[in-house]
Amino acid sequence: MALIQAKPFRLALLQLGPLGRVKSANIDLARKAVEQASKSEPKPHLIVLPEIWNSPYAVSDFREYSEPVPEPGSSSSSSSSLDEGETIRALREMARGAGCWLIGGSIPEREISTDKIYNCATVYDPEGRLVAKHRKVHLFDIDIPGRQTFKESETLSPGDSLTTFEAPFGKIGLGICYDIRFPEMAMIAARQGCIAMIYPSAFNTTTGPMHWKLLQQARAMDNQIYVAMCSPARNKEASYQAYGHTMVVNPLAEVMAEADEHPTIIYADIDPEMLATTRRNLPVTIQRRFQVYPNVAE
Ligand SMILES: NC(=O)CC(=O)C(=O)O
């Protein structure tokens, strides 16, 4: 179990809207929201965008809107338009312009060598360097007859690794939306020393009211970490109705900030001392008895 080494920091979650079918307009909207958040007082250290914000959230659209995403560590000057799409270029500029860390939400990624499409989240430092990328590991394939049917695997491939990144204010774990339903991811990140799990997301008006808040509270309570989910605003014109309700939950599983379904920005102050106090008072993180638990993968 790694120790949490973190400093207090401020989080800004951008519940973008109204998003539409024109990619350049969605990018403009994101640019304005990032700029607005970066100018708020006190200035946030980390800004977060939602899941699939440059494209409609529809399996039939992912390929058309997909772009190449380079490997972390590459700079814009070493990447050509063949290995880096317009959204990635714009996100680098947004982070640089804001002077903040940026989780650039997720976008459909096209891997040139295999022609596969992924739901991919990217992270930038304040110099616009791409420092991490996460491909959604658990694809959203559900069927609730008459209410919500979605099959990401019709056009997307799953990622097959877990993602964390180190920032000067602490280590952060990254997942995308449906990934939150798989508690192993958050538990591994917490045990690796992450102070927070952050999920660019887009639940819907069926599963949102059922599980959005509960899942964040569960991941936060089990692991005694901060948990945040950032959604697009609801758009009545869209084929997929995002739930909204962008939220931050603290290590005691209390909701610190919550949006409604409209476009907005919410802020939260992440406090490592609060996390440490929670773990001291309720020491479950050091009381686990792994020698007693079976290997659940068998
Ligand atoms: N959109 C998702 O990936 C997940 C979701 O809506 C849910 O789990 O519910």
The ligand as an SDF file (V2000), in Angstrom:
LIG
                    3D

  9  8  0  0  0  0  0  0  0  0999 V2000
  -21.8480    5.6530  -20.6000 N   0  0  0  0  0  0  0  0  0  0  0  0
  -21.1690    4.7780  -19.8660 C   0  0  0  0  0  0  0  0  0  0  0  0
  -20.0650    4.4030  -20.2000 O   0  0  0  0  0  0  0  0  0  0  0  0
  -21.7030    4.1920  -18.6120 C   0  0  0  0  0  0  0  0  0  0  0  0
  -23.0860    4.4210  -18.1640 C   0  0  0  0  0  0  0  0  0  0  0  0
  -23.8400    5.2180  -18.6840 O   0  0  0  0  0  0  0  0  0  0  0  0
  -23.5090    3.5800  -17.0330 C   0  0  0  0  0  0  0  0  0  0  0  0
  -22.6930    2.8020  -16.5180 O   0  0  0  0  0  0  0  0  0  0  0  0
  -24.6560    3.6820  -16.6220 O   0  0  0  0  0  0  0  0  0  0  0  0
  1  2  1  0
  2  3  2  0
  2  4  1  0
  4  5  1  0
  5  6  2  0
  5  7  1  0
  7  8  2  0
  7  9  1  0
M  END
$$$$
